[in-house]
Amino acid sequence: MDTRLLELLVCPVTKGPLTYKHETQELVSRSARLAYPVRDGIPVLLENEARVLTDIELEEGRQP
């Protein structure tokens, strides 16, 4: 994921920042508790395409 593009993208639900998870090919919005897929390098920022993050996933992504 291009870091310049990531700086411009925001969560369509909360307008908050997104972080890229390379392992799952997703853009994560912690504030919305959603993970948006990235397919063929293209972010799919549609709420109905996103999956809901579990409490465990949110805890794993938390910075120390």
A tleap script that builds the chain and sets N, CA, C and O, in Angstrom:
source leaprc.protein.ff14SB
mol = sequence {
  NMET ASP THR ARG LEU LEU GLU LEU LEU VAL
  CYS PRO VAL THR LYS GLY PRO LEU THR TYR
  LYS HIE GLU THR GLN GLU LEU VAL SER ARG
  SER ALA ARG LEU ALA TYR PRO VAL ARG ASP
  GLY ILE PRO VAL LEU LEU GLU ASN GLU ALA
  ARG VAL LEU THR ASP ILE GLU LEU GLU GLU
  GLY ARG GLN CPRO
}
set mol.1.N position { 0.860 -1.184 0.000 }
set mol.1.CA position { 0.000 0.000 0.000 }
set mol.1.C position { 0.896 1.234 0.000 }
set mol.1.O position { 1.812 1.347 0.814 }
set mol.2.N position { 0.632 2.128 -0.893 }
set mol.2.CA position { 1.382 3.370 -1.000 }
set mol.2.C position { 1.118 4.233 0.234 }
set mol.2.O position { -0.035 4.547 0.530 }
set mol.3.N position { 2.163 4.616 0.949 }
set mol.3.CA position { 1.990 5.393 2.179 }
set mol.3.C position { 1.395 6.770 1.912 }
set mol.3.O position { 0.691 7.310 2.765 }
set mol.4.N position { 1.663 7.343 0.751 }
set mol.4.CA position { 1.072 8.647 0.411 }
set mol.4.C position { -0.433 8.523 0.248 }
set mol.4.O position { -1.185 9.398 0.678 }
set mol.5.N position { -0.872 7.435 -0.375 }
set mol.5.CA position { -2.304 7.196 -0.532 }
set mol.5.C position { -2.952 6.964 0.834 }
set mol.5.O position { -4.038 7.475 1.105 }
set mol.6.N position { -2.293 6.204 1.675 }
set mol.6.CA position { -2.827 5.907 3.006 }
set mol.6.C position { -3.019 7.176 3.829 }
set mol.6.O position { -3.955 7.260 4.624 }
set mol.7.N position { -2.156 8.153 3.651 }
set mol.7.CA position { -2.287 9.423 4.371 }
set mol.7.C position { -3.536 10.193 3.943 }
set mol.7.O position { -4.078 10.974 4.726 }
set mol.8.N position { -3.995 9.983 2.715 }
set mol.8.CA position { -5.158 10.691 2.193 }
set mol.8.C position { -6.484 9.998 2.519 }
set mol.8.O position { -7.527 10.648 2.595 }
set mol.9.N position { -6.439 8.689 2.708 }
set mol.9.CA position { -7.661 7.928 2.942 }
set mol.9.C position { -8.131 8.044 4.386 }
set mol.9.O position { -7.327 8.089 5.317 }
set mol.10.N position { -9.447 8.090 4.551 }
set mol.10.CA position { -10.048 8.085 5.888 }
set mol.10.C position { -11.198 7.086 5.894 }
set mol.10.O position { -11.705 6.699 4.841 }
set mol.11.N position { -11.592 6.685 7.064 }
set mol.11.CA position { -12.729 5.784 7.221 }
set mol.11.C position { -13.990 6.499 6.725 }
set mol.11.O position { -14.249 7.631 7.133 }
set mol.12.N position { -14.768 5.869 5.863 }
set mol.12.CA position { -15.978 6.520 5.373 }
set mol.12.C position { -17.067 6.660 6.441 }
set mol.12.O position { -17.993 7.454 6.272 }
set mol.13.N position { -16.969 5.916 7.515 }
set mol.13.CA position { -17.977 5.978 8.582 }
set mol.13.C position { -17.646 7.072 9.581 }
set mol.13.O position { -18.492 7.906 9.902 }
set mol.14.N position { -16.392 7.067 10.080 }
set mol.14.CA position { -16.012 8.002 11.146 }
set mol.14.C position { -15.166 9.176 10.665 }
set mol.14.O position { -14.985 10.151 11.395 }
set mol.15.N position { -14.653 9.089 9.450 }
set mol.15.CA position { -13.709 10.080 8.896 }
set mol.15.C position { -12.388 10.090 9.659 }
set mol.15.O position { -11.618 11.045 9.572 }
set mol.16.N position { -12.135 9.010 10.410 }
set mol.16.CA position { -10.900 8.870 11.175 }
set mol.16.C position { -9.816 8.187 10.354 }
set mol.16.O position { -10.060 7.773 9.220 }
set mol.17.N position { -8.616 8.066 10.924 }
set mol.17.CA position { -7.480 7.484 10.202 }
set mol.17.C position { -7.637 5.977 10.001 }
set mol.17.O position { -8.354 5.299 10.737 }
set mol.18.N position { -6.947 5.485 8.986 }
set mol.18.CA position { -6.904 4.059 8.683 }
set mol.18.C position { -5.467 3.573 8.791 }
set mol.18.O position { -4.529 4.308 8.483 }
set mol.19.N position { -5.300 2.337 9.227 }
set mol.19.CA position { -3.977 1.718 9.235 }
set mol.19.C position { -4.031 0.485 8.347 }
set mol.19.O position { -5.054 -0.196 8.267 }
set mol.20.N position { -2.914 0.207 7.680 }
set mol.20.CA position { -2.857 -0.916 6.751 }
set mol.20.C position { -2.279 -2.132 7.446 }
set mol.20.O position { -1.211 -2.056 8.053 }
set mol.21.N position { -2.990 -3.269 7.358 }
set mol.21.CA position { -2.498 -4.552 7.874 }
set mol.21.C position { -2.097 -5.400 6.682 }
set mol.21.O position { -2.942 -5.926 5.958 }
set mol.22.N position { -0.782 -5.523 6.492 }
set mol.22.CA position { -0.248 -6.252 5.343 }
set mol.22.C position { -0.656 -7.727 5.371 }
set mol.22.O position { -0.957 -8.305 4.327 }
set mol.23.N position { -0.669 -8.340 6.562 }
set mol.23.CA position { -0.957 -9.773 6.682 }
set mol.23.C position { -2.337 -10.129 6.143 }
set mol.23.O position { -2.511 -11.179 5.524 }
set mol.24.N position { -3.315 -9.262 6.376 }
set mol.24.CA position { -4.693 -9.548 5.979 }
set mol.24.C position { -5.145 -8.731 4.766 }
set mol.24.O position { -6.265 -8.899 4.284 }
set mol.25.N position { -4.271 -7.849 4.276 }
set mol.25.CA position { -4.612 -6.986 3.140 }
set mol.25.C position { -5.871 -6.182 3.432 }
set mol.25.O position { -6.831 -6.194 2.662 }
set mol.26.N position { -5.841 -5.472 4.581 }
set mol.26.CA position { -7.003 -4.689 5.004 }
set mol.26.C position { -6.587 -3.320 5.509 }
set mol.26.O position { -5.472 -3.128 5.993 }
set mol.27.N position { -7.503 -2.376 5.387 }
set mol.27.CA position { -7.360 -1.074 6.014 }
set mol.27.C position { -8.252 -1.083 7.253 }
set mol.27.O position { -9.448 -1.359 7.166 }
set mol.28.N position { -7.665 -0.783 8.391 }
set mol.28.CA position { -8.369 -0.910 9.664 }
set mol.28.C position { -8.730 0.455 10.225 }
set mol.28.O position { -7.901 1.362 10.294 }
set mol.29.N position { -9.995 0.575 10.623 }
set mol.29.CA position { -10.479 1.755 11.330 }
set mol.29.C position { -10.797 1.324 12.752 }
set mol.29.O position { -11.809 0.672 13.004 }
set mol.30.N position { -9.924 1.695 13.677 }
set mol.30.CA position { -10.140 1.312 15.079 }
set mol.30.C position { -11.381 2.002 15.638 }
set mol.30.O position { -12.126 1.405 16.415 }
set mol.31.N position { -11.604 3.247 15.249 }
set mol.31.CA position { -12.742 3.980 15.801 }
set mol.31.C position { -14.082 3.405 15.336 }
set mol.31.O position { -15.057 3.440 16.087 }
set mol.32.N position { -14.144 2.880 14.120 }
set mol.32.CA position { -15.377 2.278 13.611 }
set mol.32.C position { -15.424 0.776 13.888 }
set mol.32.O position { -16.462 0.140 13.711 }
set mol.33.N position { -14.293 0.213 14.323 }
set mol.33.CA position { -14.173 -1.230 14.577 }
set mol.33.C position { -14.432 -2.032 13.299 }
set mol.33.O position { -15.072 -3.083 13.323 }
set mol.34.N position { -13.910 -1.501 12.167 }
set mol.34.CA position { -14.109 -2.140 10.871 }
set mol.34.C position { -12.782 -2.348 10.156 }
set mol.34.O position { -11.830 -1.591 10.346 }
set mol.35.N position { -12.738 -3.395 9.325 }
set mol.35.CA position { -11.581 -3.662 8.475 }
set mol.35.C position { -12.071 -3.715 7.033 }
set mol.35.O position { -12.905 -4.548 6.677 }
set mol.36.N position { -11.544 -2.817 6.214 }
set mol.36.CA position { -11.927 -2.725 4.813 }
set mol.36.C position { -10.934 -3.516 3.962 }
set mol.36.O position { -9.724 -3.395 4.154 }
set mol.37.N position { -11.428 -4.318 3.029 }
set mol.37.CA position { -10.515 -5.115 2.208 }
set mol.37.C position { -9.764 -4.271 1.179 }
set mol.37.O position { -10.238 -3.223 0.739 }
set mol.38.N position { -8.580 -4.760 0.812 }
set mol.38.CA position { -7.813 -4.186 -0.294 }
set mol.38.C position { -7.705 -5.306 -1.322 }
set mol.38.O position { -7.064 -6.327 -1.070 }
set mol.39.N position { -8.328 -5.115 -2.470 }
set mol.39.CA position { -8.357 -6.138 -3.510 }
set mol.39.C position { -7.568 -5.664 -4.722 }
set mol.39.O position { -7.860 -4.619 -5.303 }
set mol.40.N position { -6.567 -6.448 -5.089 }
set mol.40.CA position { -5.707 -6.109 -6.235 }
set mol.40.C position { -5.118 -4.712 -6.085 }
set mol.40.O position { -4.975 -3.981 -7.065 }
set mol.41.N position { -4.777 -4.344 -4.847 }
set mol.41.CA position { -4.167 -3.047 -4.574 }
set mol.41.C position { -5.148 -1.899 -4.485 }
set mol.41.O position { -4.738 -0.749 -4.330 }
set mol.42.N position { -6.441 -2.187 -4.581 }
set mol.42.CA position { -7.463 -1.134 -4.556 }
set mol.42.C position { -8.272 -1.229 -3.265 }
set mol.42.O position { -8.905 -2.253 -3.012 }
set mol.43.N position { -8.261 -0.175 -2.441 }
set mol.43.CA position { -9.060 -0.190 -1.212 }
set mol.43.C position { -10.556 -0.170 -1.524 }
set mol.43.O position { -11.020 0.632 -2.335 }
set mol.44.N position { -11.291 -1.046 -0.882 }
set mol.44.CA position { -12.752 -1.099 -1.040 }
set mol.44.C position { -13.351 -0.483 0.222 }
set mol.44.O position { -13.575 -1.170 1.219 }
set mol.45.N position { -13.602 0.813 0.162 }
set mol.45.CA position { -14.057 1.551 1.344 }
set mol.45.C position { -15.576 1.665 1.388 }
set mol.45.O position { -16.137 2.759 1.439 }
set mol.46.N position { -16.212 0.521 1.366 }
set mol.46.CA position { -17.663 0.448 1.464 }
set mol.46.C position { -18.005 -0.249 2.781 }
set mol.46.O position { -17.467 -1.311 3.092 }
set mol.47.N position { -18.897 0.357 3.539 }
set mol.47.CA position { -19.244 -0.199 4.846 }
set mol.47.C position { -19.793 -1.621 4.734 }
set mol.47.O position { -19.510 -2.458 5.591 }
set mol.48.N position { -20.562 -1.902 3.705 }
set mol.48.CA position { -21.133 -3.241 3.573 }
set mol.48.C position { -20.110 -4.286 3.113 }
set mol.48.O position { -20.406 -5.480 3.147 }
set mol.49.N position { -18.921 -3.865 2.686 }
set mol.49.CA position { -17.838 -4.782 2.329 }
set mol.49.C position { -16.869 -5.002 3.492 }
set mol.49.O position { -16.051 -5.921 3.455 }
set mol.50.N position { -16.961 -4.171 4.510 }
set mol.50.CA position { -16.042 -4.253 5.649 }
set mol.50.C position { -16.478 -5.363 6.601 }
set mol.50.O position { -17.646 -5.749 6.645 }
set mol.51.N position { -15.513 -5.858 7.352 }
set mol.51.CA position { -15.843 -6.825 8.393 }
set mol.51.C position { -15.638 -6.170 9.746 }
set mol.51.O position { -14.798 -5.284 9.901 }
set mol.52.N position { -16.410 -6.611 10.716 }
set mol.52.CA position { -16.338 -6.060 12.067 }
set mol.52.C position { -15.148 -6.682 12.784 }
set mol.52.O position { -14.952 -7.897 12.746 }
set mol.53.N position { -14.355 -5.837 13.439 }
set mol.53.CA position { -13.203 -6.308 14.198 }
set mol.53.C position { -13.634 -6.839 15.560 }
set mol.53.O position { -14.532 -6.292 16.201 }
set mol.54.N position { -12.990 -7.897 15.984 }
set mol.54.CA position { -13.266 -8.461 17.303 }
set mol.54.C position { -12.498 -7.679 18.362 }
set mol.54.O position { -11.569 -6.934 18.049 }
set mol.55.N position { -12.897 -7.857 19.617 }
set mol.55.CA position { -12.179 -7.221 20.717 }
set mol.55.C position { -10.728 -7.677 20.750 }
set mol.55.O position { -9.841 -6.879 21.054 }
set mol.56.N position { -10.470 -8.932 20.444 }
set mol.56.CA position { -9.100 -9.465 20.451 }
set mol.56.C position { -8.262 -8.775 19.381 }
set mol.56.O position { -7.116 -8.404 19.636 }
set mol.57.N position { -8.824 -8.600 18.183 }
set mol.57.CA position { -8.092 -7.920 17.114 }
set mol.57.C position { -7.778 -6.478 17.486 }
set mol.57.O position { -6.694 -5.981 17.182 }
set mol.58.N position { -8.703 -5.812 18.131 }
set mol.58.CA position { -8.462 -4.430 18.559 }
set mol.58.C position { -7.365 -4.361 19.608 }
set mol.58.O position { -6.544 -3.443 19.586 }
set mol.59.N position { -7.339 -5.318 20.525 }
set mol.59.CA position { -6.296 -5.344 21.557 }
set mol.59.C position { -4.922 -5.637 20.938 }
set mol.59.O position { -3.919 -5.050 21.344 }
set mol.60.N position { -4.879 -6.539 19.961 }
set mol.60.CA position { -3.613 -6.886 19.299 }
set mol.60.C position { -3.014 -5.697 18.570 }
set mol.60.O position { -1.793 -5.557 18.511 }
set mol.61.N position { -3.859 -4.840 18.015 }
set mol.61.CA position { -3.384 -3.697 17.248 }
set mol.61.C position { -3.021 -2.491 18.075 }
set mol.61.O position { -2.517 -1.500 17.545 }
set mol.62.N position { -3.271 -2.559 19.376 }
set mol.62.CA position { -3.008 -1.422 20.251 }
set mol.62.C position { -1.506 -1.228 20.444 }
set mol.62.O position { -0.765 -2.191 20.640 }
set mol.63.N position { -1.075 0.009 20.388 }
set mol.63.CA position { 0.348 0.334 20.584 }
set mol.63.C position { 0.685 0.315 22.074 }
set mol.63.O position { -0.124 0.747 22.895 }
set mol.64.N position { 1.874 -0.184 22.431 }
set mol.64.CA position { 2.277 -0.235 23.859 }
set mol.64.C position { 2.511 1.143 24.443 }
set mol.64.O position { 2.851 1.266 25.619 }
savepdb mol mol.pdb
quit
